[in-house]
Amino acid sequence: MAKITSVSPLAPAAFPNLPVIDGVRFATAEAGVRYQGRTDVMLAMLDPGSVVTGVFTRSATRSANVLDCQKKIGTDSDAGAAIIVNSGNSNAFTGRAGEGSVDAISEAVAAKTGLPANRVFTSSTGVIGERLPHDRIIAKIDDLVGALDAGKIAPAAKAIMTTDTFPKGACAEVEVDGKTVRIAGMAKGSGMIAPDMATMLVYVFTDAKIGRADLQAIVSDAADKTFNCITVDSDTSTSDTLLMGATGASGADVTGNAAFAQAVHDVFLDLAHQVVKDGEGATKFVEITVTGAATDADARTHAMAIANSPLVKTAIAGEDPNWGRIVMAIGKSGAAADRDLLSIRFGDIVVAEKGWVSAEYREAQGAAIMKQQEIPITVDLGLGTGQATVWTCDLTHGYISINADYRS
């Protein structure tokens, strides 16, 4: 696998100080699935009474782990739950062998923890098409269970990394009926990132009290507005998994609570932005907002066409304010647009309007915006009230280097 020699220039200064979530414990191990000399397996244990919800990739070639999680996610149980994740091997496109690996790991965790096998959720991330050496993971389960600790979410975030250059974490707190509800989560992802969902693994935990169906509704809505609005390279992974567990340990019932739903959204958005900021080879974080579209769906289509355009992304990498490439991307998207109505802004600078470059615009203004690490681009189509915002990064030679050497 390609070696990552430096941390993304867009990385946060440090991993956040995430709160302990009562009812959840973590452990990590070095199983040697693909990597040597680093942790590559994470186990999270949720106490009895916890509920687990999730959303997954819509890829037609999704992995055995994803298919298994999708079968299990709709079940209710008071038995608690376990989430076990390995990095280095995605267990995707591995046929019956992949299904056997999932079953073997689930049964081994169940036997050690006393959980039913349908409450063991597995995830794998890494190279596609190679059989998962699940025996190496199973050999570490005793060690993992013995090392479980509520304060070990940071090492867990590191263990699930592949080409990531930094571990990703986020948290939030909200007061509900005089009780503090805590949310903490981790994510991995830096390439093969596109909606539905992206090549991401995301695990979020809360001590809130809420039913599975109500939590699922919040998770699905928040994921659609965050993780499904980011793209690094337009490629949808076989392994995308987002799981959220609620232990109920705070005693605070958040059913129908708008503040809790907003806090979940905020944690998801923070993690989604970190994934983009760790895009393979990324040096620029780009926010693209489209307004004035005929519909919200059209706005999203236009925004993703801009965000996924190699010409737009390479221009940004070269700090070239080439607004013509944005016009091109709008025109090819297939959604409704009128050349003579649209306007384009870089930051607060009006670049183009009414089908032509703005009379007040100067190239130096656009060039100054392009030198920033975080670049806002706004397009107004002048057709209606539809709007959407997506997030992406630039496309540099670093992306090519990482992916050309990915399996070496």
VEXSESE-186622 format. One record per residue (C-alpha): x negated, y, z; residue in three letters. Coordinates in steps of 0.05 Angstrom, whole numbers, padded with zeros to 5 digits, always signed. Each point is the difference from the previous one (the first is absolute). Layout:
<rs>
XYZALA ...
</rs>
This chain:
<rs>
+00000+00000+00000MET -00024+00070-00016ALA -00038+00033+00056LYS +00028+00065+00026ILE -00059+00044+00016THR +00033+00062+00027SER +00064+00023+00033VAL +00050+00039-00043SER -00012+00075+00003PRO +00075+00006+00014LEU -00003-00044+00061ALA +00024+00027+00068PRO -00054+00018+00050ALA +00015-00062+00042ALA +00050-00056+00011PHE +00057+00029+00042PRO +00009-00017+00073ASN +00061-00043-00008LEU +00045-00012+00061PRO +00010-00069+00029VAL +00067-00028-00022ILE +00028-00042+00057ASP +00017-00069-00024GLY -00054-00005-00055VAL -00070-00029+00006ARG -00056-00006-00051PHE -00062-00042-00013ALA -00051-00007-00056THR -00050-00052-00022ALA -00055-00014-00050GLU +00025-00059-00041ALA -00045+00008-00061GLY +00059-00003-00048VAL -00042+00038-00050ARG -00041+00050+00040TYR -00059-00017+00044GLN -00017+00038+00064GLY +00066+00038+00007ARG +00069-00012+00028THR +00049-00024-00052ASP +00059-00028+00039VAL +00050+00038+00043MET +00054-00028+00045LEU +00056+00042+00030ALA +00048-00031+00051MET +00067+00030+00016LEU +00036-00017+00065ASP +00066-00038+00003PRO +00059+00044-00018GLY -00038+00037-00055SER +00031+00011-00068VAL -00040+00000-00065VAL +00018+00033-00065THR -00036+00012-00065GLY -00005+00020-00073VAL -00042-00034-00053PHE -00028+00005-00070THR +00049-00010-00058ARG -00055-00032-00042SER +00023-00061-00039ALA -00065-00034+00019THR +00002+00014+00075ARG -00041-00044+00046SER +00022-00060+00040ALA -00006+00042+00063ASN +00048+00053-00026VAL +00051-00052-00022LEU -00004-00034+00068ASP +00008+00066+00038CYS +00060+00018-00043GLN +00033-00066+00019LYS -00013+00010+00074LYS +00013+00075+00008ILE +00076-00006+00003GLY +00001-00046+00061THR +00017+00022+00070ASP -00033-00032+00060SER -00017+00015+00072ASP -00064-00040-00005ALA -00046+00058-00017GLY -00044-00001-00062ALA -00071-00005-00026ALA -00033+00035-00058ILE -00065-00030-00025ILE -00039+00034-00056VAL -00064-00017-00037ASN -00042+00043-00047SER -00045-00022-00057GLY +00049-00048-00034ASN +00071+00018-00021SER +00026-00072-00006ASN +00035+00024-00063ALA +00007-00041-00064PHE -00021-00062+00038THR +00062-00042-00014GLY +00021-00055+00048ARG -00067+00006+00035ALA +00017+00071+00020GLY +00066-00022+00029GLU -00036-00055+00038GLY -00049+00050+00029SER +00057+00043+00026VAL +00035-00059+00031ASP -00064-00026+00032ALA -00017+00067+00031ILE +00072+00012+00023SER +00004-00068+00033GLU -00068+00007+00033ALA +00019+00068+00030VAL +00068-00027+00021ALA -00032-00060+00035ALA -00048+00044+00039LYS +00049+00054+00019THR +00064-00039+00010GLY +00036+00041-00054LEU +00044-00032-00052PRO -00036-00001-00067ALA +00052+00046-00030ASN -00023+00055+00047ARG -00071-00002-00025VAL -00011+00051-00056PHE -00063-00007-00042THR -00035+00049-00047SER -00061-00007-00043SER -00038+00053-00040THR -00060-00004-00046GLY -00018-00037-00063VAL +00056-00031-00041ILE -00003-00071-00027GLY -00046-00034+00049GLU +00025-00052+00050ARG +00004+00026+00071LEU -00047-00039+00046PRO +00053-00001+00054HIS -00038-00050+00042ASP -00049+00056+00018ARG +00058+00042+00025ILE +00032-00057+00038ILE -00067-00014+00034ALA +00003+00070+00031LYS +00072-00002+00027ILE -00020-00023+00069ASP -00050+00057+00005ASP +00051+00050-00026LEU +00054-00020+00049VAL -00049+00002+00057GLY -00024+00070-00018ALA +00068+00034-00007LEU -00002+00070+00029ASP +00050+00057-00004ALA -00056+00051-00011GLY -00032-00033-00061LYS +00040+00031-00057ILE -00061+00038-00026ALA -00042-00063-00011PRO +00061-00031-00031ALA +00005+00057-00051ALA -00073-00012-00018LYS +00008-00075-00009ALA +00052+00007-00056ILE -00044+00045-00044MET -00025-00022-00068THR -00028+00056-00045THR +00025+00051+00051ASP -00054+00047+00024THR +00035+00016+00066PHE +00053-00032+00044PRO +00067+00035-00001LYS +00044+00014+00060GLY +00057+00047+00019ALA +00047+00011+00058CYS +00059+00041+00026ALA +00040+00009+00063GLU +00072+00021+00009VAL +00043+00012+00061GLU +00065-00038+00003VAL +00047+00007+00060ASP -00058+00022+00043GLY -00044-00059-00020LYS -00062+00004-00044THR +00002-00044-00061VAL -00068-00015-00032ARG -00016-00021-00072ILE -00069-00022-00023ALA -00021-00030-00066GLY -00058-00021-00044MET -00008-00010-00075ALA -00050-00023-00052LYS -00003+00018-00073GLY -00044+00038-00048SER +00010-00030-00069GLY +00055-00035-00039MET +00046+00053+00028ILE +00067+00017-00032ALA +00072+00000+00022PRO +00038-00065+00017ASP -00041+00006+00043MET -00075+00002-00011ALA -00058-00044+00018THR +00012+00014+00072MET +00008-00036+00065LEU +00036+00042+00052VAL +00017-00019+00071TYR +00039+00048+00045VAL +00023-00013+00071PHE +00046+00036+00048THR +00026-00011+00070ASP +00069+00025-00020ALA +00062-00041+00010LYS +00038-00010-00065ILE +00033-00056-00039GLY -00033-00031-00060ARG +00051+00025-00051ALA -00004+00071+00026ASP -00076-00001+00000LEU -00001-00030-00069GLN +00041+00057-00027ALA -00048+00051+00029ILE -00061-00038-00026VAL +00028-00008-00070SER +00018+00074-00005ASP -00066+00024+00028ALA -00041-00046-00045ALA +00037+00025-00061ASP -00018+00072+00016LYS -00073-00013+00019THR -00035-00064-00022PHE +00042-00003-00064ASN -00021+00071-00017CYS -00075-00012-00004ILE -00044-00024-00056THR -00074-00009-00010VAL -00003-00039-00065ASP +00072-00019-00020SER -00013-00074+00015ASP +00049-00037+00045THR -00030-00053+00045SER +00021-00072+00010THR -00007+00006+00075SER +00032+00065+00026ASP +00031-00010+00068THR +00027+00049+00051LEU +00023-00030+00066LEU +00028+00040+00058MET +00013-00029+00069GLY +00041+00029+00057ALA -00011-00030+00069THR +00054+00039+00038GLY -00048+00007+00059ALA +00015+00074+00009SER +00073-00015+00013GLY +00019+00059-00044ALA +00054-00017-00050ASP -00015+00038-00064VAL +00059-00026-00041THR +00024+00058-00043GLY -00053+00047+00028ASN -00023+00048-00054ALA -00063+00021+00038ALA -00024-00072+00002PHE +00013-00010-00074ALA -00039+00063-00015GLN -00058-00024+00044ALA -00002-00066-00039VAL -00001+00040-00065HIS -00056+00044+00026ASP -00043-00060+00019VAL +00012-00033-00067PHE -00017+00064-00037LEU -00064+00010+00040ASP -00022-00071-00017LEU +00020+00007-00073ALA -00041+00063-00007HIS -00060-00034+00031GLN +00006-00056-00051VAL -00003+00051-00057VAL -00057+00037+00033LYS -00038-00066+00000ASP +00016-00014-00072GLY -00058-00036-00032GLU -00050+00054-00020GLY +00047+00056+00019ALA -00026+00071+00012THR +00065+00039-00006LYS +00068-00009+00033PHE +00055+00024-00046VAL +00072+00018+00018GLU +00047+00003-00061ILE +00068+00032+00009THR +00051+00002-00055VAL +00062+00045+00008THR +00056+00022-00046GLY +00009-00069-00030ALA +00067-00026-00026ALA +00001-00051+00057THR -00045-00022+00057ASP -00015-00063-00039ALA -00024+00041-00059ASP -00043+00042+00046ALA -00033-00062+00028ARG -00012-00027-00070THR -00034+00064-00021HIS -00041+00004+00064ALA -00025-00072-00007MET -00017+00011-00074ALA -00045+00058+00021ILE -00029-00037+00059ALA -00016-00063-00040ASN -00029+00035-00062SER -00074-00018-00007PRO -00009+00065-00039LEU +00030+00042+00057VAL -00039-00039+00053LYS -00067+00005-00036THR +00010+00075-00012ALA +00011+00009+00075ILE -00063-00041+00014ALA -00039+00046-00046GLY +00033+00062+00033GLU +00028+00019-00068ASP +00066+00039+00005PRO +00026-00032-00064ASN +00074+00014+00007TRP +00012-00025-00070GLY -00008-00071+00026ARG +00057+00012+00048ILE +00043+00023-00058VAL -00019-00063-00036MET +00019-00044+00059ALA +00068+00033+00007ILE +00013-00010-00074GLY -00016-00074+00001LYS +00038-00018+00064SER +00066-00014-00035GLY +00040+00044+00049ALA +00036+00063-00023ALA -00044+00061-00011ALA +00001+00064-00041ASP -00067+00029-00020ARG +00026+00071+00001ASP +00029-00003+00070LEU -00055-00033+00041LEU -00051+00035+00043SER -00064-00026+00033ILE -00036+00024+00063ARG -00067-00018+00029PHE +00008+00018+00073GLY +00033+00069+00000ASP -00027+00017-00070ILE +00050+00001-00057VAL -00037-00034-00057VAL +00053-00008-00053ALA +00072+00020-00009GLU +00053+00004-00054LYS -00038-00046-00046GLY -00065+00039+00002TRP -00059+00018+00044VAL +00018+00054+00050SER -00024+00070-00021ALA -00029+00011+00070GLU -00037-00066+00003TYR -00075-00002-00003ARG -00041-00064-00008GLU -00043+00018+00060ALA +00062-00002+00045GLN +00016-00072-00020GLY -00072-00020+00005ALA -00002+00025+00072ALA +00060-00043+00018ILE -00032-00061-00032MET -00062+00007+00044LYS +00043-00012+00063GLN +00002-00069+00031GLN +00076+00004+00005GLU +00036+00024-00062ILE +00074+00017-00005PRO +00031-00002-00069ILE +00072+00023-00011THR +00042-00007-00063VAL +00069+00030-00007ASP +00041-00026-00058LEU +00056+00052+00002GLY +00054-00052-00014LEU +00034-00013+00066GLY -00009-00013+00074THR -00038-00067-00001GLY -00066-00002+00037GLN -00054-00048+00023ALA -00069+00000+00030THR -00054-00053-00010VAL -00072-00005+00021TRP -00061-00024-00038THR -00075+00009-00007CYS -00050+00014-00054ASP -00032-00054-00044LEU -00076-00003+00004THR -00055-00046-00021HIS +00001-00027+00071GLY +00066-00035-00016TYR -00032-00035-00059ILE -00061-00021+00040SER +00040-00030+00056ILE +00048-00038-00044ASN -00051-00023-00052ALA -00040-00033+00056ASP +00060-00020+00043TYR -00013-00076-00001ARG -00075+00003+00002SER 
</rs>
